[in-house]
Amino acid sequence: MKRTFICLTFLAAGLLSCSWGFFAHMQINHLAVFTVPSGMTRFYKYNIDYITNHSTDPDKRRYADTAEAPGHYLDTEVYETVVDSIPRKWEDAVKKYGRKKLYKNGILPWQIQRSYYKLVNAFKQRDSARILINSTYLGHYLSDAHVPLHTSENHDGQLSNQKGIHGFWESRLPELFSEKYNFLVGRAVYIQDPLKEAWKIIAHTHSLADSTLTVESHLNHIFPSYRKYGYTKRNGQVTKQYSFEYSNEYHNRLNHMVEKQMRAAILAVGSYWYSAWVDAGQPTLENMHGVKQPLYF
């Protein structure tokens, strides 16, 4: 597992962009495989390269399909002042806000629910290709639900003069520090109500959005500006990014927030996969080998 993780790190090193960064999305899906129980383990481990490498497909799809983007976020403040006031069921939300507003401001919890039931159906049909596609997509959306600024209208600090903080939190910090994180999260657990659980995840994640912004804002005011950024060479290009010193201070002031959210995402992904398999009647996966080549919707 350690050797695979090291290979994964090098593979992802040049792909740090988009939600959670390609690097973190790959880590989360990869490590979630080790949480599933017997009955699923052999199939998921056999296809771990696909599940890892295609964890970023939903982000890539956003460039080709404009309908994809709303499934990655929920601008909570646009709806109400508190998450609890938003109708949980899709039909109730449509009745209250209308489809146009919902799609404009994000449908993440309902996207998780839809992806979950697609996976359940794929398991019922014992369609290995669809199981893998829907597992990777569901894993991606669940990972997004653990990123604080995916639950806020101020998604990149554009409303608070903190442009770039989104990628700072979800890409730069995991890239620099995740090799020291504890990713032993235990076994996947059964989820009774996938939609209710999605809302629970998002409510907790949104509670971290304020700290994500205020901690960086305070640090920005006390940290010497000339030491805030640095330059690194990647893929033959010199890029400006947050310095290690500034990143390290921000990371420490967040008090393990990124690590905790990555751990929670890993367990959530594995648990949703497991629950979908259970809800499908626990079909045998022993004689299913899956695929070794790219598959897309």
LUMDRENPA-66816 format. One line per 5 residues: their letters; for each residue x, z, y of N, C-alpha, C. Coordinates in pm, whole numbers. Atoms other than C-alpha are relative to their C-alpha. Layout:
# LUMDRENPA-66816
A = X/Z/Y/X/Z/Y/X/Z/Y; ...
***
This chain:
# LUMDRENPA-66816
MKRTF = 84/0/-121/0/0/0/87/0/125; -88/-7/-116/285/87/236/66/-134/27; -64/130/-14/457/-244/168/-97/-101/61; 102/91/-53/133/-432/235/-24/27/147; 23/-37/-139/83/-239/557/112/-52/90
ICLTF = -112/50/-79/434/-333/677/-12/-150/21; 20/145/-12/365/-699/602/-111/-31/98; 113/19/-91/36/-670/785/44/17/144; -47/-27/-135/213/-529/1088/74/-120/57; -74/116/-47/451/-823/1113/-90/-121/16
LAAGL = 92/113/-7/174/-1072/1046/-79/2/128; 88/-11/-115/-34/-939/1331/74/12/132; -75/-33/-120/245/-882/1580/-21/-98/114; 15/100/-105/186/-1209/1765/-144/-30/35; 141/35/-17/-193/-1193/1768/-79/104/76
LSCSW = 67/-113/-65/-274/-903/1998/-84/-46/117; 94/37/-104/-579/-1005/2194/-139/28/-51; 139/-18/39/-957/-977/2187/-31/146/-31; 44/-136/21/-1156/-670/2085/81/70/-108; -90/-83/81/-952/-391/1922/137/-65/-15
GFFAH = -122/72/28/-673/-645/1932/-6/-52/-142; -4/52/136/-621/-866/1629/67/100/-93; -78/-95/80/-371/-608/1504/-87/112/-53; 81/-114/42/-617/-317/1495/-116/-43/-89; 108/49/85/-906/-520/1353/50/-25/-142
MQINH = -58/27/131/-681/-629/1069/32/128/-74; -30/-130/61/-565/-275/1006/-127/66/-54; 123/-70/36/-918/-137/997/-63/-62/-124; 59/65/118/-1059/-395/754/89/19/-123; -95/-14/110/-746/-375/541/-10/139/-63
LAVFT = -2/-136/53/-749/2/506/-137/45/-51; 135/-32/49/-1128/18/456/-14/-36/-148; 6/41/140/-1073/-158/123/33/118/-93; -45/-110/85/-906/157/-10/-97/118/0; 100/-107/-2/-1214/370/63/-114/-24/-99
VPSGM = 116/30/84/-1459/193/-169/21/53/-142; -10/-62/132/-1536/341/-513/21/-101/-112; -9/86/117/-1484/206/-862/-130/-78/-13; 115/89/2/-1718/-81/-925/11/-103/110; -24/91/-112/-1611/-238/-597/149/-25/19
TRFYK = -142/-1/-33/-1238/-167/-588/72/-126/-41; -76/115/49/-1110/-451/-803/-31/-125/81; 40/119/-76/-1307/-720/-620/57/3/142; -46/-9/-138/-1215/-593/-273/152/-5/8; -146/5/-2/-848/-541/-356/50/-141/-32
YNIDY = -38/137/34/-827/-887/-512/-10/-89/123; 25/82/-119/-960/-1030/-185/45/67/129; -40/-76/-118/-781/-794/52/66/-89/106; -62/90/-99/-584/-1076/215/-106/-71/82; 107/65/-74/-903/-1259/304/-67/98/95
ITNHS = 70/-102/-80/-1075/-942/430/84/41/120; -91/-36/-110/-769/-862/642/15/-114/100; -33/113/-88/-683/-1204/779/-121/-57/74; 120/54/-63/-1043/-1300/858/-79/105/79; 69/-105/-76/-1133/-973/1028/-22/-39/145
TDPDK = 11/42/-140/-1092/-1150/1362/-84/-126/18; 80/122/-10/-1315/-1449/1283/-113/11/103; 106/-9/-101/-1605/-1315/1496/50/-20/143; -56/22/-134/-1378/-1310/1802/31/-147/22; -29/143/-11/-1265/-1665/1732/-129/-80/16
RRYAD = 128/71/-5/-1626/-1770/1686/-62/5/140; 56/-14/-135/-1710/-1649/2039/32/-120/87; -40/115/-83/-1526/-1949/2181/-79/-126/-36; 75/118/43/-1738/-2195/1981/-150/21/3; 142/-31/7/-2073/-2016/1980/-33/105/107
TAEAP = 31/-92/-110/-2206/-1861/2302/-94/112/-43; 93/-103/47/-2466/-1666/2103/74/113/-71; -76/-101/75/-2188/-1470/1930/36/121/86; -55/-107/-85/-2062/-1264/2226/-86/126/9; 80/-123/-16/-2359/-1023/2271/6/95/-118
GHYLD = -8/-85/119/-2309/-893/1918/119/93/-1; -123/-79/-2/-1980/-731/2019/-5/119/95; 1/-106/-101/-2093/-487/2288/-142/45/31; 128/-50/-51/-2371/-283/2445/27/64/137; -18/-55/-135/-2372/-229/2823/-103/109/23
TEVYE = 97/-110/5/-2541/107/2789/-60/34/135; 49/-43/-131/-2569/189/3159/-104/-95/59; 94/99/-52/-2764/-129/3227/-142/32/-47; 131/-29/56/-3047/-12/3004/-58/129/56; 48/-130/-46/-3081/356/3088/121/87/32
TVVDS = -111/-90/-32/-2873/651/3205/55/68/-124; -48/-61/124/-2848/788/2851/-33/-92/-117; 18/87/115/-2814/612/2516/-131/30/-72; 119/-41/75/-3103/809/2364/-130/-62/52; 123/55/-57/-3356/642/2595/-23/-145/-38
IPRKW = 15/139/42/-3298/295/2449/-75/-3/-133; 71/10/128/-3549/202/2176/94/-41/-112; -92/28/111/-3375/200/1840/-33/-129/-73; 39/118/74/-3574/-73/1670/1/-124/91; -11/124/-76/-3520/-433/1781/-132/-40/63
EDAVK = 130/42/-51/-3890/-508/1819/-42/85/120; 34/-89/-111/-3939/-204/2045/86/-29/122; -90/32/-111/-3637/-295/2255/-42/-131/67; 47/128/-56/-3764/-653/2297/-126/22/83; 125/-28/-71/-4103/-521/2402/28/68/135
KYGRK = -31/-75/-121/-3945/-291/2662/83/-80/100; -95/66/-90/-3668/-514/2801/-8/-153/1; -1/145/11/-3724/-870/2682/130/-49/-61; -117/51/69/-3483/-1081/2480/113/-41/95; -103/47/-93/-3304/-1225/2782/91/112/46
KLYKN = -80/-113/-46/-3192/-887/2911/83/57/-114; -72/-54/114/-3095/-769/2564/124/-83/-31; -114/85/33/-2875/-1069/2493/103/-3/113; -93/-1/-112/-2722/-1055/2839/87/124/-2; -72/-127/-10/-2620/-691/2807/42/59/-134
GILPW = -57/-41/128/-2535/-668/2439/-100/50/-102; 91/-36/110/-2701/-618/2102/77/60/-116; -90/-46/105/-2423/-446/1906/-66/79/-113; 59/-76/113/-2630/-190/1706/-88/-87/-89; 86/87/78/-2877/-456/1599/81/-107/-73
QIQRS = -88/94/69/-2594/-695/1514/57/64/-126; -49/-74/117/-2455/-430/1281/-108/3/-108; 111/-5/95/-2797/-392/1120/-21/-136/-68; 20/134/56/-2838/-769/1073/111/-35/-98; -114/31/87/-2491/-806/926/-5/81/-128
YYKLV = 13/-86/116/-2557/-516/693/-95/-62/-103; 98/55/93/-2866/-676/541/42/-137/-53; -58/123/53/-2686/-1009/511/94/32/-117; -90/-42/107/-2427/-827/302/-78/48/-122; 85/-44/111/-2697/-660/92/-50/-121/-79
NAFKQ = 52/120/67/-2848/-1001/17/110/-75/-74; -112/67/67/-2507/-1147/-66/35/71/-130; -23/-77/122/-2452/-866/-316/-108/-29/-104; 110/26/93/-2796/-925/-470/15/-135/-68; -18/135/54/-2714/-1292/-517/133/-16/-74
RDSAR = -134/3/60/-2365/-1208/-644/77/-124/46; -66/114/-64/-2233/-1471/-404/131/50/60; -127/-58/-40/-1865/-1384/-375/45/-46/138; -41/51/-131/-1801/-1609/-75/-76/70/111; 82/-66/-103/-2091/-1461/122/29/149/9
ILINS = -37/-142/-2/-1993/-1109/22/123/19/89; -123/-13/-79/-1650/-1164/174/-23/-31/147; 27/36/-140/-1773/-1337/488/-74/112/70; 81/-102/-65/-2034/-1073/560/70/136/4; -79/-123/-5/-1798/-788/474/95/-1/119
TYLGH = -95/7/-110/-1542/-912/724/-71/5/135; 75/-2/-125/-1801/-973/996/-56/139/28; 53/-134/-18/-1969/-636/942/111/96/40; -112/-85/-36/-1630/-468/953/42/-18/145; -37/28/-139/-1554/-637/1284/-95/68/99
YLSDA = 97/-58/-93/-1877/-528/1453/6/152/0; -12/-146/8/-1840/-171/1328/125/48/73; -122/-36/-72/-1486/-161/1462/-23/-7/150; 32/11/-143/-1609/-283/1801/-82/118/48; 87/-112/-37/-1866/-3/1800/78/130/19
HVPLH = -83/-119/-18/-1578/247/1798/92/-9/122; -81/17/-121/-1419/113/2119/-84/41/122; 82/-52/-111/-1546/310/2424/-47/-104/99; 39/96/-103/-1544/19/2668/-84/-115/-54; 98/93/55/-1751/-191/2428/-141/54/18
TSENH = 132/-61/-22/-2034/46/2516/-28/24/147; 12/-23/-143/-1996/30/2892/-6/-130/79; 6/115/-90/-2086/-215/3166/136/-24/65; -134/8/-59/-1742/-140/3311/101/-31/-110; -70/26/125/-1592/-309/3008/148/-25/15
DGQLS = -144/20/-20/-1254/-394/3159/49/69/127; -40/-72/-120/-1237/-149/3447/-23/-79/127; 21/87/-116/-1357/-424/3681/-82/68/109; 83/-71/-97/-1599/-182/3851/71/120/61; -73/-118/-47/-1338/89/3908/145/-31/35
NQKGI = -135/43/-38/-1031/-112/4004/103/36/-107; -90/-28/112/-876/-68/3659/9/-121/-94; -2/124/76/-863/-430/3548/113/2/-104; -98/4/107/-688/-461/3214/-2/121/-92; 0/-122/79/-769/-116/3077/-59/-23/-139
HGFWE = 61/28/130/-977/-264/2794/108/-33/-104; -107/38/90/-681/-434/2630/106/108/-13; -96/-110/3/-459/-140/2721/-38/100/-109; 47/-102/95/-670/103/2516/-1/-54/-143; 27/45/137/-757/-115/2218/109/-88/-60
SRLPE = -106/86/53/-448/-336/2185/138/62/17; -134/-50/-28/-141/-192/2355/28/133/-69; -24/-132/59/-184/166/2232/11/-5/-152; -18/10/146/-247/84/1864/128/-72/-39; -122/74/31/39/-165/1870/122/92/6
LFSEK = -116/-86/-20/281/98/1995/2/122/-91; 1/-133/60/165/411/1816/-68/14/-135; 82/-18/120/-53/339/1512/81/28/-126; -79/-26/121/234/355/1264/20/150/-23; -9/-145/15/234/732/1326/-136/65/-26
YNFLV = 133/-56/22/-141/772/1273/-20/36/-147; 40/-38/135/-288/941/968/-126/-77/-37; 113/83/38/-514/686/803/-60/37/-136; 62/-48/123/-607/890/496/-136/58/36; 133/-38/-48/-981/906/561/-95/42/-111
GRAVY = 87/-38/110/-1119/979/216/-84/-116/-51; 83/100/64/-1383/795/17/-122/-36/84; 121/47/-67/-1671/589/151/-120/84/-44; 120/-78/28/-2007/768/168/-123/-88/20; 122/78/-10/-2360/639/131/-71/28/132
IQDPL = 69/-10/-128/-2546/571/457/-149/-23/-24; 143/8/25/-2919/639/436/-71/-101/89; 67/85/-99/-3021/451/752/106/-72/82; -107/74/-69/-2775/180/869/-20/-13/150; 23/15/-144/-2942/128/1208/16/134/72
KEAWK = -13/-133/-60/-2967/500/1282/147/41/9; -142/-32/1/-2602/542/1187/75/-81/106; -64/83/-103/-2502/251/1412/-21/59/138; 28/-62/-130/-2671/419/1707/76/131/16; -77/-125/-5/-2504/748/1620/145/-28/36
IIAHT = -138/39/-29/-2165/578/1623/14/-39/146; -9/49/-137/-2233/406/1954/-19/112/102; 21/-113/-91/-2363/724/2119/127/83/12; -126/-76/-7/-2043/907/2026/108/-79/72; -101/83/-64/-1824/617/2130/-21/-5/151
HSLAD = 27/7/-143/-1998/592/2465/35/130/71; -37/-129/-60/-1934/962/2526/148/6/35; -144/5/-26/-1563/870/2533/37/-96/112; -29/103/-100/-1594/592/2790/48/61/132; -38/-62/-128/-1572/822/3092/144/49/-4
STLTV = -138/-49/12/-1252/987/2967/99/-116/-5; -87/118/8/-1103/649/2884/37/-51/139; -21/49/-136/-1142/550/3249/64/104/91; -47/-102/-95/-1082/878/3433/142/46/-29; -137/-41/35/-767/973/3243/99/-102/53
ESHLN = -91/102/-48/-607/640/3325/3/-5/152; 6/1/-146/-725/655/3685/86/111/59; -81/-113/-49/-567/996/3736/148/-27/-23; -140/29/30/-245/890/3564/55/-105/96; -43/105/-90/-226/580/3783/37/54/139
HIFPS = -25/-58/-132/-233/797/4096/126/87/5; -115/-91/-1/50/1027/3988/126/-63/-60; -112/65/67/272/783/3799/67/-97/96; -69/96/-89/540/590/3991/-39/-143/-33; 53/135/23/402/240/4033/105/-94/-57
YRKYG = -102/92/47/735/71/3968/34/22/-148; -23/-27/142/743/230/3620/-125/-23/-85; 125/18/73/387/141/3524/3/-121/-92; -3/123/79/460/-209/3395/141/-35/-44; -127/50/49/734/-374/3197/-18/-143/-46
YTKRN = 6/139/44/818/-718/3065/59/-10/-141; -48/21/136/853/-820/2702/-11/-148/-35; 1/139/43/925/-1150/2531/-74/-10/-132; 78/19/122/670/-1262/2272/-34/-147/-14; 27/141/26/636/-1604/2112/66/-91/102
GQVTK = -76/82/-93/898/-1739/2348/-41/12/145; 47/-17/-137/715/-1621/2659/20/144/47; -16/-132/-59/787/-1331/2891/-135/42/60; 131/-47/-46/471/-1128/2955/11/138/65; 7/-130/-67/390/-838/3185/-102/86/-72
QYSFE = 92/-92/63/231/-536/3022/35/143/35; -24/-140/-29/201/-161/3050/128/46/-68; -128/-45/53/540/2/3002/-21/101/-112; 9/-99/108/612/219/2700/-20/140/58; 9/-133/-59/653/523/2924/-142/30/50
YSNEY = 137/-18/-50/315/473/3092/-99/6/-116; 87/3/117/148/389/2761/6/131/-77; -18/-124/74/293/695/2594/-69/117/70; 63/-108/-75/171/925/2872/-153/-10/-8; 145/20/12/-178/774/2863/-48/37/-139
HNRLN = 33/-29/139/-185/794/2485/-6/151/-25; -3/-145/19/-91/1163/2491/-114/70/73; 108/-62/-79/-343/1249/2762/-138/-27/-62; 126/27/69/-619/1090/2552/-21/91/-121; 10/-101/107/-547/1356/2288/-48/-60/-132
HMVEK = 26/61/130/-547/1135/1977/-131/-80/-6; 127/72/0/-862/947/2083/7/-130/-78; -10/129/67/-742/608/1962/14/18/-151; -17/-28/142/-628/748/1629/-132/44/-64; 127/-50/53/-958/932/1578/-102/-113/-14
QMRAA = 96/111/4/-1160/620/1658/37/-102/-107; -41/91/107/-955/404/1425/-32/60/-137; 33/-67/126/-994/659/1146/-151/-7/-27; 146/5/15/-1370/675/1206/-46/-141/-34; 38/139/27/-1391/295/1206/31/-38/-144
ILAVG = -37/31/139/-1208/266/874/-102/57/-97; 96/-63/89/-1441/513/706/-138/-62/14; 131/62/-21/-1750/355/863/-9/-135/-68; 0/133/62/-1655/7/747/-14/11/-151; 7/-19/144/-1594/122/391/-136/53/-44
SYWYS = 129/-61/36/-1915/326/391/-114/-100/11; 103/103/-11/-2130/36/512/11/-100/-115; -17/89/114/-1980/-191/246/-57/64/-126; 45/-73/118/-2045/69/-20/-152/14/-1; 144/-19/-9/-2399/137/99/-75/-129/-25
AWVDA = 63/131/24/-2484/-234/100/1/-32/-149; -10/23/144/-2364/-258/-259/-101/86/-76; 97/-90/63/-2576/44/-358/-142/-52/23; 134/48/-33/-2883/-93/-178/-33/-131/-71; 20/125/74/-2835/-421/-365/-17/26/-150
GQPTL = 16/-34/141/-2860/-235/-695/131/13/-76; -132/-15/60/-2486/-196/-759/30/-111/-102; -28/111/93/-2438/-543/-911/146/4/-45; -137/2/50/-2132/-585/-1127/83/-104/74; -91/90/-71/-1838/-739/-942/123/-30/-84
ENMHG = -121/5/83/-1592/-721/-1230/47/-141/-29; -38/137/36/-1598/-1091/-1318/-1/-96/118; 0/82/-120/-1609/-1214/-961/137/7/65; -136/3/-55/-1276/-1325/-819/5/-27/149; -2/27/-144/-1375/-1435/-470/74/-127/33
VKQPL = -66/121/-49/-1165/-1681/-276/139/31/49; -135/-14/-55/-810/-1736/-160/23/-94/118; -11/93/-111/-881/-1989/113/-102/36/107; 91/-35/-109/-1056/-1968/452/-144/-44/-26; 142/31/5/-1434/-1958/459/-62/39/132
YF = 64/-29/-125/-1660/-1967/761/-150/-18/-17; 145/20/0/-2031/-1947/839/-27/-146/30
***
